[in-house]
């Protein structure tokens, strides 16, 4: 619209009386809001006061600038006008928050203001637009090229226009704040990972956030306008309706609750999920609404189960790492041990099942670890199971795992040891103690590589190498019906028998020295090497507990060591070979009953004779005195002479 058309469309108010002018002003701005309102206002103001221009601005406090909401000047619109208030008549209005009137000679008062100079302003009238808190929101002003003498009528009209402008500016500010809050709230709700829904009193969905689409795997059009109970299981729908009745009965300020146990939700595609949920109630314009927030916890439950499985595996591995084995390496050079190690090397590279037999304490687990370490599965898990240590009621769950709720106390799904050992090796120690009813499941794994977890009918496949160990006679157990014959032959693919320590006495000095160093470092003691007498005592003992017993004896001897020497007298059980002290820790068997004991006693005598001769040779066959054989052996000289006579030891002729 041109300036002439605008002037023709707006009535000339100069000749009207005050009431008529006021009515025309109100009618001219009543139907407008926002920018249209301010445009109509400044046009009517300039006409009413018969000035060259009029403008209304909003004040930007930080940069101290005015931004025009509408600027009518010389019959034309000035678009996008913005200026600083410094050095202008407007500065006095804004900073003083008061009406300012310059009836004439404004150009002389502000000679450095280019706008005033270029327009040729002679007079100015401005007033601040104040908020309810008295803060300056903006500014309304008229200016003219002619003098503007003070007129009560014009001042009254000007104040009316200013009040109207201030009210509209406050409304616009409030509306902008509401929009900003709504936008922030909308972003807050839409950024939530949980499904947030608004339901009316009939439980119809009236509003949803973006996450609802993801949680229910559908567009919001599939949910909006629908009764929400159709997206719940039957139990969930009944539960929600019951809780809403409970919520309605609560007093104001307490109309919210956590839904215990959550809800079972159903997506439009039929997929269901468990959800944690909260419910709250509010009223707006006498209408009741409910806010329902749902969180899909299927992923969390699955993650918790994975974490639980990984934690269980980690605990198994920690236990294995922390476990103190008989020794760091397999120590010994005896022919009996060398034969075993050769067999370990032969079988390690295969996936053959190995049955390791031997007395307790001979190192069966260590041999199993050696087989795993030398195999192609060495980088995979090595899981140990002691079949004798697990309660009969729990061993099936430990081996094969269980589903949640499979039995009392099964609150979570748990992976079994076979699942943890998948692609690796499982070591079944004390296999002879496995209950008969579980031997069939083990046989199935060996034959087909599959099993079912407790409480599930789903068959699982695993790739696990089985190493088993026992210190009992499995064939005798088969004959007595305590062990399945078919399982025995499945385990007996590659048998390995570990010799007891008494059959490899050559290894005792090496083992004893290693254990002494280990425990001496542990307790912070510095000890002398084992004496000949100490080695004699160790070799003379039968070691029914094998290497494990030797380790325990050395640890006791280190703890009780005095003056840098092991105290084997305190550490060794009360035992001496026949012919030495006449005492034994076990009844002496008849030769016909125990030929092994006779051969062992003979060997002990030969060992004693050899050790005494070694000490005598080293001392030049001096029995007593400093450096004598008795001192070297830690014996009383008279005792040494007695033993020399008993063993027939005589000084060789030179």
C-alpha positions in Angstrom: 0.0 0.0 0.0 1.4 3.4 -1.0 1.7 6.4 1.4 -1.1 8.2 -0.4 -3.4 5.1 -0.2 -2.5 4.8 3.5 -3.3 8.4 4.2 -6.7 8.0 2.3 -7.5 4.8 4.3 -6.9 6.5 7.6 -9.4 9.2 8.7 -8.1 12.7 9.5 -8.5 13.1 13.2 -7.4 16.7 13.5 -10.9 18.2 13.2 -12.7 15.7 15.4 -13.6 16.3 19.0 -11.9 14.3 21.7 -14.5 11.6 22.0 -14.8 11.1 18.3 -11.0 11.0 18.0 -10.7 8.5 20.8 -13.3 6.2 19.4 -11.7 6.3 15.9 -8.3 5.4 17.5 -9.8 2.5 19.4 -11.7 1.2 16.4 -8.6 1.5 14.2 -6.5 -0.7 16.5 -9.0 -3.0 18.2 -9.0 -5.7 15.5 -5.2 -5.8 15.2 -2.5 -7.6 17.2 1.3 -7.8 16.9 2.8 -6.0 14.0 -0.5 -5.1 12.5 -1.5 -3.4 15.7 1.7 -1.3 16.0 1.4 -0.3 12.3 -2.2 0.9 12.8 -1.2 2.6 16.1 1.7 4.7 14.7 -0.3 5.7 11.6 -3.3 6.8 13.7 -1.0 8.5 16.2 0.8 10.6 13.5 -2.6 11.6 12.0 -4.1 12.3 15.4 -1.3 14.6 16.4 -0.6 15.8 12.8 3.1 15.0 13.0 5.6 14.1 10.3 6.3 10.7 11.8 5.7 8.3 14.7 7.3 5.1 15.8 7.1 2.4 18.4 10.1 0.3 19.4 11.2 -2.5 21.7 14.3 -1.8 23.9 17.3 -4.2 23.8 18.8 -3.6 27.2 22.2 -5.3 26.6 23.3 -3.4 23.5 21.3 -0.3 24.5 19.5 -0.3 21.2 16.0 0.4 19.9 14.4 -1.9 17.3 11.4 -0.5 15.5 8.2 -2.5 15.6 6.5 0.1 13.3 8.0 3.3 11.9 5.8 5.7 9.9 7.7 8.7 8.5 6.6 11.2 5.9 3.8 9.1 4.6 6.0 6.0 4.2 7.1 2.9 6.2 10.7 2.6 7.3 11.5 -1.1 7.4 13.9 -2.9 9.7 15.0 0.3 11.5 17.3 -0.1 14.5 19.6 2.4 16.3 21.5 3.0 19.4 20.1 5.3 22.1 23.3 7.0 23.0 23.3 10.7 22.1 19.6 10.8 21.1 16.5 12.2 22.6 15.4 8.6 23.1 18.3 8.1 25.6 16.7 10.5 28.0 13.3 8.7 27.8 14.8 5.2 28.3 17.3 5.9 31.0 15.0 8.4 32.9 11.9 6.2 32.3 9.9 9.4 31.8 8.1 11.4 29.1 10.3 13.8 27.3 9.0 16.7 25.1 11.2 19.0 23.0 8.7 21.5 21.4 11.4 23.1 19.1 15.0 23.3 18.1 15.9 19.6 18.6 18.4 19.9 15.8 20.4 22.3 17.9 20.2 20.1 21.0 21.6 17.0 19.1 23.8 18.4 16.4 25.8 15.1 16.2 22.7 12.8 15.6 22.7 12.1 11.8 19.1 10.9 11.7 17.8 14.2 13.2 20.0 16.2 10.9 19.0 14.3 7.7 15.3 14.4 8.5 15.4 18.0 9.7 13.6 17.3 13.0 12.4 20.4 14.9 10.3 18.9 17.7 10.1 15.5 19.6 7.7 13.8 22.0 8.6 10.4 23.5 7.4 8.2 26.4 8.7 4.9 27.8 6.6 1.7 27.5 6.8 0.2 31.0 6.1 -3.4 32.1 4.1 -4.2 35.3 7.4 -4.4 37.2 8.3 -0.9 36.0 11.0 -2.2 33.7 11.3 -0.3 30.3 10.1 -2.6 27.5 10.2 -0.1 24.7 9.5 3.4 23.6 6.8 5.4 21.7 7.6 8.7 20.0 6.4 11.3 17.5 8.6 13.9 15.7 7.9 16.8 13.4 9.7 19.3 11.2 7.6 22.0 12.7 7.4 23.2 16.3 5.2 21.0 18.5 3.7 23.2 21.3 2.4 21.5 24.3 -1.4 20.7 24.0 -3.5 19.0 26.7 -5.5 17.3 24.0 -2.4 15.9 22.2 -0.8 14.9 25.5 -4.0 13.0 26.5 -4.2 11.2 23.1 -0.4 10.4 23.3 -0.8 8.8 26.7 -3.7 6.7 25.4 -1.6 5.5 22.5 1.3 4.8 24.8 -0.9 2.7 27.2 -2.2 0.7 24.3 1.3 0.2 22.9 2.6 -0.9 26.4 -0.2 -3.4 26.9 0.3 -4.9 23.5 4.1 -5.1 24.0 3.6 -6.8 27.3 1.2 -9.3 25.7 3.7 -10.0 23.0 6.5 -10.5 25.5 4.3 -12.8 27.6 3.2 -14.8 24.5 6.9 -15.1 23.4 7.8 -16.4 26.9 4.9 -18.9 26.8 6.0 -20.1 23.3 9.6 -20.4 24.6 8.6 -22.4 27.6 6.4 -24.6 25.5 9.2 -25.1 23.0 11.6 -26.0 25.8 9.1 -28.3 27.4 8.5 -29.9 24.0 12.2 -30.4 23.5 12.6 -31.7 27.0 9.8 -34.3 26.5 10.9 -35.2 23.0 14.5 -35.7 24.1 13.5 -38.2 26.7 14.4 -41.9 26.0 11.2 -43.0 27.7 7.7 -43.1 26.1 5.7 -40.2 27.5 2.0 -40.2 26.8 -1.0 -38.0 27.8 -4.3 -39.8 28.3 -7.7 -38.3 28.8 -10.3 -39.4 31.3 -11.3 -42.3 28.9 -7.7 -43.3 28.6 -7.6 -42.2 25.0 -4.1 -41.1 23.9 -4.1 -37.4 23.3 -0.3 -36.7 23.0 2.9 -38.6 22.7 6.6 -37.8 22.5 9.0 -39.0 19.9 10.4 -41.8 22.0 6.9 -43.4 22.0 7.3 -44.2 18.3 10.6 -46.0 19.0 9.4 -47.8 22.1 6.3 -49.1 20.3 8.0 -49.5 17.0 5.3 -47.6 15.1 4.3 -44.1 14.0 2.4 -41.9 16.4 -0.6 -42.1 14.1 -1.0 -45.7 15.1 -1.3 -44.7 18.8 -2.9 -41.2 18.8 -6.6 -41.3 19.4 -6.6 -44.9 20.5 -7.5 -46.3 23.9 -4.2 -47.1 25.5 -5.3 -50.3 27.2 -5.3 -52.0 23.8 -1.5 -51.6 23.9 -1.2 -53.6 27.2 -1.5 -57.2 28.1 -4.8 -58.3 29.8 -3.2 -58.2 33.2 -1.5 -54.9 32.4 -4.8 -53.3 31.4 -6.5 -54.4 34.5 -3.6 -53.1 36.6 -3.6 -49.7 34.9 -7.3 -49.2 35.4 -7.1 -50.2 39.0 -4.3 -47.8 39.7 -6.1 -44.9 37.9 -9.1 -45.5 40.3 -6.6 -45.4 43.2 -5.0 -42.2 41.8 -8.4 -40.5 41.4 -9.1 -41.0 45.1 -5.9 -39.4 46.3 -5.8 -35.8 47.5 -4.4 -33.1 45.3 -0.6 -33.0 45.5 -0.3 -36.7 45.9 -1.8 -37.8 42.6 1.3 -39.6 41.2 2.7 -43.1 41.8 5.3 -45.6 40.7 3.7 -48.7 39.1 5.1 -51.6 41.1 6.3 -54.4 38.9 5.7 -52.3 35.8 3.4 -53.2 32.9 3.5 -55.7 30.1 3.1 -53.6 26.9 2.2 -54.9 23.4 3.3 -53.1 20.2 0.9 -52.9 17.2 3.0 -55.6 15.5 2.3 -58.0 18.4 5.8 -57.8 19.9 5.7 -57.4 23.7 8.0 -55.9 26.2 8.3 -55.4 30.0 8.2 -51.7 31.0 8.9 -49.8 34.1 6.1 -47.2 34.5 5.0 -44.1 36.4 1.5 -42.6 36.4 0.3 -39.1 37.4 -3.0 -37.2 37.2 -3.7 -33.5 36.5 -6.6 -31.3 35.5 -6.9 -28.6 32.9 -10.0 -26.6 32.1 -12.1 -28.9 34.2 -10.9 -31.9 32.2 -8.9 -34.8 33.8 -5.7 -36.1 32.1 -3.1 -38.7 33.0 0.6 -38.8 32.2 2.0 -42.3 31.7 5.7 -42.8 31.3 7.0 -46.2 30.1 10.6 -47.5 29.8 11.3 -50.6 27.8 13.5 -52.7 30.1 14.0 -55.7 27.8 17.3 -54.4 26.7 18.3 -53.7 30.3 17.3 -57.2 31.4 19.2 -58.8 28.5 22.2 -56.5 29.3 22.0 -57.5 33.0 22.0 -61.2 32.0 25.0 -60.6 29.8 26.7 -58.7 32.5 25.8 -61.5 35.0 27.3 -64.1 32.7 30.4 -62.1 32.1 30.7 -61.4 35.8 30.4 -65.1 36.5 33.1 -65.9 33.9 35.3 -63.1 35.4 34.9 -64.5 38.9 35.8 -68.0 37.6 38.9 -66.6 35.9 39.8 -64.5 39.0 39.5 -67.6 41.2 41.8 -69.5 38.7 44.3 -66.6 38.7 44.3 -66.3 42.4 44.5 -70.0 43.0 47.8 -71.1 44.4 48.9 -74.1 42.4 51.4 -76.7 43.5 54.1 -74.9 41.6 54.6 -72.3 38.9 56.0 -74.8 36.5 56.1 -78.6 36.3 59.4 -79.4 38.1 61.3 -82.6 37.9 63.6 -84.7 35.7 62.7 -88.2 36.9 62.0 -90.8 34.2 58.4 -91.3 35.5 57.6 -87.6 35.2 59.4 -87.3 31.8 57.1 -90.1 30.4 54.0 -88.1 31.5 55.3 -84.9 29.9 56.0 -86.7 26.7 52.4 -87.9 26.6 51.1 -84.4 27.4 53.0 -83.1 24.4 51.5 -85.8 22.2 47.9 -85.3 23.1 47.8 -81.5 23.7 47.5 -80.7 20.0 44.4 -82.8 19.5 40.9 -82.4 20.8 40.9 -85.8 22.4 39.3 -86.3 25.8 41.9 -87.0 28.4 41.3 -88.9 31.7 44.0 -88.0 34.2 44.4 -90.5 37.1 46.7 -90.4 40.1 46.7 -90.1 43.9 45.6 -86.9 45.5 48.2 -84.1 45.4 50.1 -85.4 42.4 49.3 -82.4 40.2 46.4 -83.6 38.0 45.0 -80.0 37.6 48.5 -78.8 36.7 48.8 -81.4 34.0 45.3 -80.4 32.7 46.4 -76.8 32.5 49.5 -77.8 30.6 47.4 -79.7 28.1 45.2 -76.7 27.6 48.2 -74.3 27.3 49.8 -76.4 24.6 46.6 -76.8 22.6 45.0 -74.7 19.9 42.4 -73.6 22.5 45.0 -71.9 24.7 43.6 -68.4 24.1 40.1 -69.6 25.0 38.6 -70.1 28.4 39.8 -72.9 30.8 37.0 -73.6 33.2 37.5 -75.8 36.2 34.8 -77.8 38.0 35.3 -79.8 41.2 32.5 -82.3 41.0 33.1 -83.3 44.6 32.8 -79.8 46.0 29.4 -79.0 44.5 26.2 -79.9 46.3 24.2 -82.6 44.5 21.2 -80.3 44.3 23.1 -77.6 42.5 25.7 -79.4 40.3 23.3 -79.7 37.3 22.7 -75.9 37.4 26.4 -75.2 37.8 27.3 -77.4 34.9 24.5 -76.6 32.4 23.0 -73.3 33.7 19.4 -72.5 34.5 16.6 -70.3 33.4 14.9 -67.6 35.6 12.3 -69.3 37.8 13.6 -72.8 37.0 13.7 -73.5 40.8 13.3 -71.7 44.1 15.9 -69.0 44.3 16.6 -68.9 40.5 15.8 -65.1 40.2 18.0 -64.6 37.2 19.1 -66.6 34.2 22.5 -68.1 34.7 25.1 -69.6 32.3 26.6 -72.9 33.2 30.2 -73.9 33.2 29.9 -75.7 29.8 28.5 -72.5 28.2 31.4 -70.5 29.7 33.9 -73.0 28.4 32.5 -72.9 24.8 35.4 -73.0 22.3 37.7 -73.7 25.2 38.5 -76.4 27.7 36.6 -77.7 30.7 38.4 -79.6 33.5 36.1 -82.0 35.5 38.1 -82.8 38.6 36.9 -85.7 40.8 34.8 -87.0 37.9 34.1 -90.1 39.9 31.9 -88.1 42.3 29.5 -87.0 39.5 25.9 -88.2 40.3 24.7 -91.0 38.1 21.7 -89.1 36.8 24.0 -86.3 35.4 26.4 -88.8 33.8 23.9 -89.2 30.9 23.9 -85.5 30.2 27.7 -85.4 30.2 27.8 -88.4 27.9 25.5 -86.5 25.5 27.9 -83.5 25.5 30.8 -85.8 24.7 28.9 -87.6 22.0 26.9 -84.8 20.4 28.1 -81.5 21.9 24.7 -80.4 23.0 22.6 -80.0 26.2 19.6 -78.2 27.7 19.8 -75.7 30.6 17.7 -76.4 33.7 14.2 -75.2 33.1 14.4 -74.9 29.3 13.6 -77.3 26.5 15.9 -75.4 24.1 18.9 -77.4 23.0 22.2 -75.6 23.0 25.3 -76.6 21.0 28.8 -76.1 22.5 32.3 -76.9 21.3 34.2 -77.9 24.5 37.2 -80.1 25.0 36.8 -82.3 28.1 39.6 -83.1 30.5 38.7 -85.2 33.5 40.6 -86.3 36.6 40.1 -88.8 39.4 42.0 -90.4 42.2 39.6 -93.4 42.5 39.3 -96.6 40.5 36.6 -95.8 37.9 36.6 -99.4 36.7 35.7 -100.6 40.2 33.0 -97.9 40.3 31.6 -99.2 37.0 31.5 -102.8 38.4 29.7 -101.5 41.5 27.2 -99.5 39.3 28.3 -96.1 40.6 29.7 -95.0 37.2 28.3 -95.5 33.7 30.4 -97.9 31.6 29.7 -96.0 28.4 30.8 -92.7 30.0 34.0 -94.4 31.3 35.0 -95.4 27.8 34.1 -92.0 26.4 36.5 -90.4 29.0 39.1 -93.1 28.6 40.2 -92.0 25.1 43.7 -91.0 26.3 44.5 -92.0 29.8 47.3 -90.3 31.7 48.5 -91.7 35.0 50.6 -89.4 37.3 53.2 -91.2 39.4 53.1 -90.5 43.2 56.0 -88.6 44.6 57.5 -91.7 46.3 58.1 -93.1 42.7 60.1 -90.0 41.7 62.2 -89.2 44.7 64.9 -87.7 42.4 62.6 -84.7 42.0 62.2 -84.0 45.7 65.3 -81.7 46.0 64.3 -79.6 43.1 60.7 -79.3 44.4 61.8 -78.6 47.9 64.2 -75.9 46.8 61.5 -74.2 44.7 59.0 -74.3 47.6 61.6 -73.0 50.0 62.4 -70.0 47.8 58.7 -69.3 47.2 57.7 -69.3 50.9 60.9 -67.6 52.1 60.1 -64.6 49.8 56.5 -64.6 51.0 57.4 -64.3 54.7 60.5 -62.2 54.1 63.1 -64.7 55.4 66.6 -65.4 54.1 67.3 -69.2 54.4 70.3 -71.4 53.8 70.1 -74.1 51.1 68.8 -77.5 52.3 71.3 -79.5 54.1 72.1 -83.1 53.3 70.4 -84.2 56.5 67.3 -82.2 55.4 67.3 -83.8 52.0 67.7 -87.2 53.5 64.7 -86.7 55.8 62.6 -85.5 52.9 63.6 -88.4 50.6 63.0 -90.8 53.5 59.4 -89.7 54.1 56.8 -91.7 52.1 54.7 -88.7 51.1 51.2 -90.1 51.2 49.9 -86.6 50.2 52.4 -86.3 47.4 53.5 -82.9 46.1 50.8 -81.0 47.9 52.0 -82.5 51.2 55.6 -81.6 50.3 54.5 -78.0 49.7 52.7 -77.8 53.0 55.7 -79.3 54.9 58.1 -76.8 53.4 55.8 -74.0 54.2 55.6 -75.1 57.9 59.4 -75.5 57.9 59.9 -72.0 56.6 57.5 -70.5 59.1 59.3 -72.2 62.0 62.9 -71.7 60.5 65.5 -70.6 63.0 68.9 -69.0 62.3 68.4 -69.3 58.6 67.8 -73.1 58.7 64.6 -74.9 57.9 63.0 -76.6 60.9 62.0 -80.0 59.4 61.8 -81.6 62.8 58.7 -79.5 63.6 57.4 -79.6 60.0 57.6 -83.3 59.2 55.1 -85.8 60.7 56.4 -88.2 63.3 57.9 -90.7 60.9 61.2 -92.5 60.5 62.3 -95.4 58.2 62.4 -98.8 59.7 65.8 -99.4 61.3 66.5 -95.8 62.1 64.3 -95.0 65.1 61.9 -97.9 65.2 59.0 -95.5 64.9 56.6 -95.1 62.0 53.6 -92.9 61.3 51.7 -96.0 60.0 51.5 -99.6 61.0 54.3 -101.8 59.5 52.8 -104.2 56.9 53.9 -107.7 56.5 56.1 -108.4 53.5 53.5 -110.5 51.8 50.9 -107.8 52.2 53.0 -104.8 51.2 56.0 -105.6 49.0 56.2 -101.9 48.0 56.8 -100.9 51.6 59.7 -103.4 51.9 61.3 -102.1 48.7 60.8 -98.5 49.9 62.5 -99.2 53.3 65.5 -100.8 51.4 65.7 -97.7 49.2 65.6 -95.5 52.3 68.5 -97.3 53.8 70.5 -97.0 50.7 69.7 -93.3 50.5 70.8 -92.8 54.1 74.0 -94.7 53.5 74.7 -92.6 50.3 74.1 -89.3 52.1 76.3 -90.2 55.1 79.1 -91.3 52.7 78.8 -88.1 50.8 79.2 -86.0 54.0 82.1 -88.1 55.2 84.0 -87.8 51.9 83.4 -84.0 52.0 84.8 -83.8 55.5 87.8 -86.0 54.8 86.2 -88.7 57.0 86.4 -86.5 60.1 83.3 -87.2 62.1 83.4 -84.5 64.8 84.8 -81.0 65.1 84.5 -77.9 62.9 83.8 -78.9 59.4 83.3 -82.5 60.3 80.6 -84.7 58.8 78.4 -84.5 62.0 78.4 -80.7 61.7 77.6 -80.9 58.0 74.7 -83.2 58.6 73.5 -81.4 61.7 73.8 -84.6 63.7 75.3 -85.5 67.1 78.8 -87.1 66.5 77.9 -90.1 68.6 74.7 -90.6 66.6 76.7 -90.5 63.4 79.2 -93.1 64.6 76.3 -95.3 65.6 74.7 -95.0 62.2 78.0 -95.7 60.4 78.4 -98.9 62.3 74.8 -99.9 61.6 75.2 -99.3 57.9 78.7 -100.8 57.7 80.4 -97.6 56.7 84.2 -97.7 57.2 86.9 -95.2 56.2 88.5 -96.3 53.0 92.2 -97.2 53.0 94.5 -94.7 51.3 
